[in-house]
């Protein structure tokens, strides 16, 4: 970074610090991480909703023996892959939390981690239920 920008940043930070307008660096990083985790949680929630729609479709009386898109088992393989990715993501998040935060974090980041973990567990369970249902229907054919 050019020295003029660095000195400008230092002066700005020094001027604003007594006013408490700038958050502490750790708090700022935790806020950014929490926002990213919230975005990921929203994407997982949408995925869970799609899985629930598929499950509802299969539970309906007018549902065929197996959806046409799963004739070759591709949907079941995708669901198995999703479950594996969710498990890996949860492990990676736990390792990151211990390594980077020492297992401790602010309230905002802790809430985001807990929410994401809950949604990941629910999505994993929904994917497993749908995969099991598709497998049972494939065996019944």
Secondary structure per residue as TSV (DSSP state, phi and psi in degrees):
chain	resnum	aa	ss	phi	psi
A	1	X	-	360.0	134.1
A	2	X	-	-58.4	148.2
A	3	X	H	-63.6	-31.1
A	4	X	H	-64.3	-41.1
A	5	X	H	-67.3	-38.8
A	6	X	H	-63.9	-46.8
A	7	X	H	-66.0	-35.8
A	8	X	H	-64.5	-42.7
A	9	X	H	-63.4	-43.0
A	10	X	H	-63.0	-43.8
A	11	X	H	-64.8	-41.8
A	12	X	H	-63.5	-44.8
A	13	X	H	-63.1	-42.1
A	14	X	H	-63.7	-40.4
A	15	X	H	-69.9	-36.7
A	16	X	H	-87.3	-21.0
A	17	X	H	-58.6	-45.8
A	18	X	T	-62.6	-24.1
A	19	X	T	-83.6	-6.3
A	20	X	T	58.3	33.4
A	21	X	-	-84.9	-23.7
A	22	X	S	-99.6	129.4
A	23	X	-	-71.0	159.8
A	24	X	-	-61.8	148.4
A	25	X	H	-54.8	-43.4
A	26	X	H	-64.6	-41.4
A	27	X	H	-63.9	-38.0
A	28	X	H	-65.5	-44.7
A	29	X	H	-63.8	-43.7
A	30	X	H	-62.6	-38.2
A	31	X	H	-63.8	-44.5
A	32	X	H	-64.0	-41.7
A	33	X	H	-63.6	-42.4
A	34	X	H	-63.0	-39.9
A	35	X	H	-64.6	-40.4
A	36	X	H	-65.7	-41.3
A	37	X	H	-64.3	-36.1
A	38	X	H	-64.5	-40.2
A	39	X	H	-63.9	-42.4
A	40	X	H	-63.6	-39.9
A	41	X	H	-63.1	-39.6
A	42	X	H	-64.7	-39.5
A	43	X	H	-65.1	-41.4
A	44	X	H	-65.6	-35.6
A	45	X	H	-64.6	-41.2
A	46	X	H	-63.7	-38.4
A	47	X	H	-65.0	-41.4
A	48	X	H	-61.4	-40.3
A	49	X	H	-63.3	-40.2
A	50	X	H	-64.1	-40.8
A	51	X	H	-64.1	-40.4
A	52	X	H	-63.7	-38.1
A	53	X	H	-63.9	-42.5
A	54	X	H	-63.5	-41.4
A	55	X	H	-63.6	-42.3
A	56	X	H	-63.6	-38.4
A	57	X	H	-62.6	-43.0
A	58	X	H	-68.3	-32.3
A	59	X	H	-75.0	-18.5
A	60	X	S	-67.8	155.4
A	61	X	T	-69.7	-28.6
A	62	X	T	-87.3	5.6
A	63	X	-	-73.1	136.3
A	64	X	-	-69.4	173.7
A	65	X	S	-57.6	-35.6
A	66	X	S	-154.7	141.5
A	67	X	-	-60.1	144.4
A	68	X	G	-56.3	-31.2
A	69	X	G	-73.8	-10.4
A	70	X	G	-110.1	18.4
A	71	X	T	-59.6	-34.2
A	72	X	T	-100.7	7.1
A	73	X	S	82.7	9.8
A	74	X	H	-66.1	-36.8
A	75	X	H	-65.6	-40.8
A	76	X	H	-63.3	-39.6
A	77	X	H	-66.7	-38.6
A	78	X	H	-65.2	-40.8
A	79	X	H	-64.8	-40.2
A	80	X	H	-63.6	-40.8
A	81	X	H	-64.3	-40.3
A	82	X	H	-61.9	-44.3
A	83	X	H	-62.3	-40.8
A	84	X	H	-64.3	-41.8
A	85	X	H	-64.5	-40.3
A	86	X	H	-63.7	-42.4
A	87	X	H	-63.4	-43.5
A	88	X	H	-64.5	-40.1
A	89	X	H	-62.7	-43.3
A	90	X	H	-63.8	-40.4
A	91	X	H	-64.6	-45.0
A	92	X	H	-61.8	-40.9
A	93	X	H	-64.4	-40.8
A	94	X	H	-64.6	-43.3
A	95	X	H	-63.3	-43.1
A	96	X	H	-60.9	-43.8
A	97	X	H	-62.1	-40.2
A	98	X	H	-72.2	-44.4
A	99	X	H	-70.0	-47.0
A	100	X	H	-87.4	-33.6
A	101	X	H	-108.6	-3.9
A	102	X	T	67.8	21.4
A	103	X	T	80.8	-1.3
A	104	X	-	-120.7	146.0
A	105	X	-	-156.1	170.4
A	106	X	-	-70.6	171.1
A	107	X	H	-62.7	-40.5
A	108	X	H	-65.0	-46.2
A	109	X	H	-68.7	-40.2
A	110	X	H	-62.2	-40.7
A	111	X	H	-65.8	-40.9
A	112	X	H	-65.2	-41.7
A	113	X	H	-63.9	-43.9
A	114	X	H	-64.9	-41.9
A	115	X	H	-64.4	-46.3
A	116	X	H	-62.3	-41.8
A	117	X	H	-63.1	-43.0
A	118	X	H	-63.0	-45.0
A	119	X	H	-66.1	-39.1
A	120	X	H	-63.8	-40.8
A	121	X	H	-65.6	-44.3
A	122	X	H	-63.6	-41.6
A	123	X	H	-66.9	-40.5
A	124	X	H	-59.1	-45.7
A	125	X	H	-65.1	-41.2
A	126	X	H	-64.9	-40.9
A	127	X	H	-64.8	-39.5
A	128	X	H	-65.1	-41.9
A	129	X	H	-61.6	-46.1
A	130	X	H	-65.0	-42.6
A	131	X	H	-61.6	-41.5
A	132	X	H	-64.7	-41.8
A	133	X	H	-63.4	-44.1
A	134	X	H	-63.6	-39.4
A	135	X	H	-64.9	-42.5
A	136	X	H	-64.1	-40.1
A	137	X	H	-67.9	-35.2
A	138	X	H	-68.9	-37.4
A	139	X	H	-69.9	-30.8
A	140	X	H	-73.1	-19.9
A	141	X	-	-70.6	360.0
